[in-house]
Every structure is written in structure tokens, then in C-alpha cells.
Amino acid sequence: MAGLMLFVIVWLFWRWQQQKRTEQRLETALLELERLQGQYGANTKELLRELSVLLRRVAISEYGRQRVSGLTGAAWVKFLDEKAGKPLFSGKLAHLLTEVPYRPETQAETKAVLQAIREWIKLQRGKQHV
């Protein structure tokens, strides 16, 4: 019985530590989002490219390289929406996130993308990632 109790205590401590590390990573991602917005605010193409990299980096850290790295286009947007639990990136934002950053010269409204990414990161708090 004492062994079982010790196991439960160790497991609870481990889970608490993992949750704490996740919170720190997500908080760092939100700070990076703000930094990128300030640095590239007027340069839409570069901002969208950097936001895409940030979003992928956060997804990899939360869900693992195997599940995330091969996702592109519609599959990437579907994954993001599934992990958000709602359609954050479908429609116009999907286009801004998956195509616009890779076109030669493009101007686009980034406010909605910034808000969607911010919300997605916040929604990852408290989720169990497998």
C-alpha cells in the first residue's frame, strides 16, 4: 500500500511539473507573438511568415514533431482547428496562414491572424497532449 501511495505522489508531482513547463512554454510563445507583431508590424509578408513559424514551433512542442511536421495546407489548418476545439483558422485565415507568406509580394490584413494565433496558444493551456 505504501508503494502505491508513493507511486501516486511521484506521478502527481511529475504531472504538476509537466503542466508548469507547458505553461512556461506557452507564456514564452505569447511574448514572442507580441515581439513579432512589434518587429514586423508593417511588413505583412515577413510577419505572416514568422507567425507561421511560431505557430508550428508551438504545435511541435505541444504535440510532437511526428504529428505536426508533415502537416501542410488544409491538413495543417484542420489540425490547428481540431486542437483549438473550434474553427479558428478555417476560411480566409487558412489562406493567410498557408499561402500568403510564400507569395512574392503581398499585403494582407494580419490582425485576425494575430488574434487567432493568440487564442490558439491560450487554448492549449490545460490540455493533455499525447
N, C-alpha and C positions, 0 to 999 in steps of 0.2 A: 504494500500500500504506500509506504514511504517513497519507493522508487517511482511509482506512478505520479505521486504528488510533485516530486522533484522534476520529473519529465514535463508535467503541465506547467510548472513555474518557469522552467527553462524555455519552453515553447512560447509561452506568453511574453516573456522578455524578448525573445527573438523577433516575434511579430511586432512588438512595440518599436523595437529598433528599426525594423524594416519600414514601418509606417513613418517614422521620424525621418529616415533617409529620403523616402519618397516625397514627403512634404518639403524638405530642403531642396531637392532637385526641381520640383515644380515651382517653388518660390524663385529659384535662380532663373528658371525659364521665363517667368513673368517679368523679372528685372531685365533680362536680355531682350524681351519683346519691346519694352519701353526704350531701351538703349537703341535698338534698331530703328524704331519709329523716329527718335530724335536725330539719329545719324543720317538716315536715308529718306526722311520725310518728303522731300521734293522730288527725289529720284525714284519714281514709281517702279520702274523695271528692276532696279537693284533692290529696293525694299521688298518687292514681291519675291525675288529670288532668295534673299536672306530669310524671309519669313518661311518660305517653303523648306529651307534647310533646317531652321529652328524646329519647325513642326515635326519633321521627320526625325530629328535628333531626340526630341521628347518622346515620340512614339516608340522609337527603338529602345530608349532607356526604360520605358514602362512595359513594353510588350515583347521585347526581344528582337534581335536582328533577324532571326529566321522568319518571324511572322511579318515583319514590316519591310525589310529592304527590297524585296522583289515587287512590291506593290507600286503600280503606276496608274495614271489616268483614272478611269471610272472605278477600278478596284481600290485605289488609294482613297478616293473620296468616300466610297461605300464603307471602307474600314473606319475612317475617321468618324463618319456619321454613326456607325454602329457603336463605337466606343464612347461617343457622346451621349448615346441614347436618344438622339433626335437628329433631324436633318439640318446640321449646321452649314455644311459645305455644298449641298446639292444646288443645282441651278447655276446662276451667274457666278457664285463664288467658286464653284468647281472649275470653271473656265479661267478665272483669275488666278487660281492656285496652281493649276496643272499646265496651262498653255501660255498665258501672257508672259511669265518670267523668262521664257525661252524664245520669244519672238524678237526680231531685230530692234525695232523702236516702237514702243507702245506707251501710251498714257492710259491709266485706269484709276478708278476710284478705289482707294485702299482702305478706307475707314471701315467698311463692312468686313473685310478680310481680317483686319486687326482685331476687331471685336469678336469675330467668330473664333479666331485662334486663342484669344484671351479666355473666352468662355470654355473652349475645349480643354485647355490646360487646367482650368479651375475644376472642371467636371471630373478630371482624373483623380482628384483627391478622394481618398477613402474607398476607392475601388480596389478590389483584389485582382491583381494581374497574374495571369497564369501563362 
